[in-house]
Amino acid sequence: MYYSSGNYEAFARPKKPEGVDSKSAYIIGSGLAALSAACYLVRDGQMEGSRVYVLEKDPVTGGACDGMYYTNVGYVMRGGREMDNHFECMWDLFRSVPSIETEGVSVLDEYYRLNKADPNFSLCRATENRGQDAHTDKKFGLSDKACSQLMKLYLTSNEELYNKKITDVFDDEVLNSNFWLYWRTMFAF
Ligand SMILES: Cc1cc2nc3c(=O)[nH]c(=O)nc-3n(C[C@H](O)[C@H](O)[C@H](O)COP(=O)(O)OP(=O)(O)OC[C@H]3O[C@@H](n4cnc5c(N)ncnc54)[C@H](O)[C@@H]3O)c2cc1C
């Protein structure tokens, strides 16, 4: 999807590339990037899907976004996945991928309708005492000293950080802040 100013160019479909019917594509890996490339080859490059080969070295496909099917549970994947309204390319891609289950419906429609029927969002970012709002109130709570420690780290080269612990670069000004709480609990890691 190509946005120039507005969506004039975004919705125009490319002409079929010359000679595409006699070409094949071999994509290394089966992560999101690979699957997106395969979709774009089919949708925009107008290559037959049967000419696109996805080669994966691992026994499980999907890379960092792998998932397993369990008969009694359904599909389960590691970690949570947070999607943003401005994943422009992904939503564009999802709307061109047909649903496996429902005719005339796209993956985007399925995703959107599921979120309407079963909304999934957080009422607060951090909890304490078994589910009480920790009232971090979307504030990083960083002092000037903490900000300068963060900026210093940001401007330090990778090599200079070899063999250093996080406590060598941050003290309690950072480590007791909401920012650090947000950072270390990001994606529930
Ligand atoms: C637990 C977790 C939670 C996440 N949460 C979010 C989230 O909420 N929102 C979000 O936007 N992102 C999230 N991410 C990040 C997102 O999942 C990844 O950025 C994305 O899946 C990466 O896709 P990729 O195709 O670039 O790479 P990968 O998924 O790493 O795919 C690369 C693939 O190539 C294969 N490969 C490598 N070398 C070879 C080779 N020589 N031959 C064959 N195959 C090879 C690998 O085995 C792998 O399958 C999360 C990631 C994790 C792990």
The ligand as a Gaussian input file, in Angstrom:
#p B3LYP/6-31G(d) Opt

LIG

0 1
 C        6.216000     -13.237000      22.522000
 C        6.193000     -12.166000      21.435000
 C        5.233000     -11.156000      21.478000
 C        5.182000     -10.176000      20.482000
 N        4.186000      -9.245000      20.521000
 C        4.025000      -8.374000      19.500000
 C        2.923000      -7.471000      19.479000
 O        2.121000      -7.423000      20.391000
 N        2.788000      -6.635000      18.422000
 C        3.692000      -6.646000      17.390000
 O        3.510000      -5.885000      16.440000
 N        4.763000      -7.476000      17.398000
 C        4.942000      -8.333000      18.411000
 N        6.018000      -9.201000      18.422000
 C        6.975000      -9.107000      17.337000
 C        6.522000      -9.843000      16.066000
 O        5.898000     -11.078000      16.398000
 C        7.771000     -10.061000      15.205000
 O        8.383000      -8.810000      14.934000
 C        7.454000     -10.721000      13.874000
 O        6.702000     -11.903000      14.057000
 C        8.780000     -10.972000      13.141000
 O        8.503000     -11.491000      11.864000
 P        9.654000     -11.696000      10.805000
 O        9.045000     -12.398000       9.635000
 O       10.351000     -10.422000      10.555000
 O       10.754000     -12.610000      11.506000
 P       10.609000     -14.071000      12.180000
 O        9.252000     -14.272000      12.729000
 O       11.792000     -14.209000      13.075000
 O       10.750000     -15.056000      10.936000
 C       11.963000     -15.487000      10.409000
 C       11.764000     -16.939000       9.980000
 O       12.823000     -17.320000       9.130000
 C       13.253000     -18.618000       9.489000
 N       14.617000     -18.740000       8.993000
 C       15.712000     -18.038000       9.375000
 N       16.783000     -18.420000       8.663000
 C       16.360000     -19.388000       7.809000
 C       16.994000     -20.171000       6.817000
 N       18.302000     -20.039000       6.564000
 N       16.258000     -21.071000       6.123000
 C       14.932000     -21.216000       6.372000
 N       14.267000     -20.494000       7.314000
 C       14.973000     -19.602000       8.016000
 C       13.118000     -18.643000      10.989000
 O       13.091000     -19.952000      11.500000
 C       11.774000     -17.924000      11.163000
 O       10.670000     -18.802000      11.060000
 C        6.126000     -10.174000      19.431000
 C        7.134000     -11.172000      19.391000
 C        7.164000     -12.156000      20.369000
 C        8.234000     -13.242000      20.310000

